[in-house]
Amino acid sequence: MNHDDPLPSLSNQAYVQVMNLIASGGYGPHARLPSEDRMALAAGVSRPVLRQALERLRAEDRIYSRKGSGHYVSDVASQKPAVPFGALSSIADVRDFLRFRVNIEVESAALAAQANQESHVQIKMAHQRMSAAVASHRSGIEEDLAFHIAVARASGNRFYVLTMEALAEQMRFSVQLIRDLSGRPSAGRTTAVLDEHAAIEAAIAARDPQRARQAMEAHLLGGIDRLFGTVLTGV
């Protein structure tokens, strides 16, 4: 058995945690990050593993370090995505966007099913927050978005995370459009979405990649169906 095998996974876990910390908006350019002890504790890794992640972030010019002072966010980390996706300008545009999400998110969900328990907890909490928002008669759009980003983060692949975060505005727009144009009563539509999220969360918690793929695909195709009245083929 190779005892070095877990290290890349743990290092990636720490990398994603620090990236999420920066992306949360609480740390702008040149802001000082928490101490290594605090970041390691939050990521659930040792300081040596955290330092591997920090070294990678420095190599990507996302952070910089000052001896005896700590680690700071660089200008690069706060820049907008290199590829601006632009606003959704037509119904056909929305359709293409939703089909694109199917291709991205089904694999993200499958990877999330293979992630660590802490990632699964974050997905469960995101689902609970959306349920609470709906119960309080709030829109739940931000909580819906947060659920999908939590799945992307659990994938352990930063490109899924960056893509989902870059598409946040388009996701908000498409969700609202589905709600506005859907012929289904609001309560029934919301219940369906929550049930679909619950199925995704359960599949990921069960560490079943194929079931997670199917649950995410059913959810996204369900959104297409709620908007267009029929599930598109050839996705």
C-alpha positions, 0 to 999 in steps of 0.5 A: 500500500502506498501511504502517499496516495492520500496526500494529493487528495488532502492537498486538493481539499485544502486548496479548494477550501482556501479558494472558496474562502477567497471567492466568498468575497470576504477577502479582497486584493491584498487582504490578509488570510487567516493563520495557517492553524485556522485554515488547516483546522477549517480544511480538516488537514494538517499544516504540512498539507495546507502548505502544499495547497498554499504553495500551489496558490502562490505558483498560480499567483492567487496569493503571496506571502510575507515572511513573519506576516502571513499570506495575502490575496493577490490581485489575480485571485479577485479578477473576473473570469477570463471568459465572460459568458454574457447575459442570456438574451433569448429563450433559445439562449436559455435552452442552450445554457440549461443543456450546457449545465446538464453536461457540466453538472452530471459529472460534477455530481458523480465526482462529488459522490466520491468526495470526503464526508465534510463535503457531503455535509456542506451539500446537505446543509445547502439543501437544508438552507434552501428548504428553510428559505422556501418554508419562510416564503422566500424565493430560495434562488440564492440557496438554490444556486448555493446548492449547485455550487456546493456540489461543484466544490465537493467534486474537488475539481476547481474548474467545475467550481470556477465555471459554476461561479462564473455562471452565477448570474445566468443561473439566477436568471434562468431559475427566475425565468423558469418560475415566471413562465412555468405553467405549474403552480408555484407550490408544486414546482418548488416541492418538485425542485426540493425533492430533486435536490434531496435525491441528489444529496442522498445519492452523493451521501450514499457515495453512488456516482452513477445514482448521483449522475442520474439524480442531477440529470433528472433535476436539470432536465426537469428544469428544462421540462418546466420551462419548455413543456417537454424534455429536450432530447440529444442533451 
